[in-house]
Amino acid sequence: MSRKICTQAAVSRTHPASSAQEYTRTCQAAAAEVLARYSTSFSLAVRTLPPVMRTHITSIYAMARVADEIVDGSMSALTSQHRLAELNGFEDRIAKAVETGCSADVIAHAYAATARGVGIGPQMWEPFFASMRADITPQVHTPESAAAYIHGSAEVIGLMCVQAFFHGEPPEASAARLRAGAMALGAAFQKVNFLRDLAEDTALGRSYLPTAAPGGLDDAARDDYVAEIEADLRAAAGTIGLLPARVRPAVRIAHALFSELNRKLARTPAEQIRTQRARVSNPRKLAIAARVLTRRTTTAPAQDSSSGSRPDSGGDRG
């Protein structure tokens, strides 16, 4: 029975979807629900994507979200040994699902459908799980270990998204720039998270800010991190125009939302960052998304909507 369910069968127009297709859609719906419940920022951006790409991105997000929940979310009451076992088990289910095309784990199954469809391999998810394992044992990061952590926890997610946006390998002529931009954007998002979540991470015995003063973050260190994030955001903005036209609005919205949060952190005293989680209000997020969409609608050249992958010169200035 399980072999039958996990085998994708050809379906004619006059017949209902196969059980395999129905199961995959159900798993993908579960992944979309994870995104909707956990992230207003990414939810806003992802809503503007075409349906197939939206499904791929929500499945990638859900995989990462579940891993994070194992490490220090809903399973935080478990011992570190139990969490490590759960995380390793989840990674094993991901690998087996990608190999076979099916899993009883609905998030692993949804992720596998995307990975198999767009060419995401273990060279992308293995560094991610390595970074998640590093979170199970609290540590104060060095510049080198922080860089490795950012690569695994964020930059490779950007690379997965590039595969999803192009439904496979990006054009060879622009592939290097696209991947560099995706990694820069992922790194910027993660560094913003480091500053935003400083109080929570400190309580957990973790520090991702290796150059902060011994007594904690001060205003000078905050300014350095904000500038580093701004540089990553600028680098990423310069490559958004290389993406397929239909996905640019989503990426620009995400870019603009994290840019706004970075600006808020820049205005927040370091003493406050050490004790409170900074956030952008939902009405402000909606206004930013609307502004990005309105600007692109009123200023985009006519041919932009008919060209799936033609680059433009406009980066996000939001």
Secondary structure, DSSP 8 states (H G I E B T S, - for coil): -HHHHTS-----TTS---HHHHHHHHHHHHHHHHHHHH-HHHHHHHTTS-HHHHHHHHHHHHHHHHHHHHHHSTTTTS-HHHHHHHHHHHHHHHHHHHHHS--SSHHHHHHHHHHHHHT--HHHHHHHHHHHHHHHS--B--HHHHHHHHIIIIIHHHHHHHHHHTTSS--TTTHHHHHHHHHHHHHHHHHHHHHHTHHHHHHTT-B--TTSBTTB--HHHHHHHHHHHHHHHHHHHTTGGGS-GGGHHHHHHHHHHHHHHHHHHHHS-HHHHTTS-----HHHHHHHHHHHHHHHHHHS-GGGGG-SS---S-----
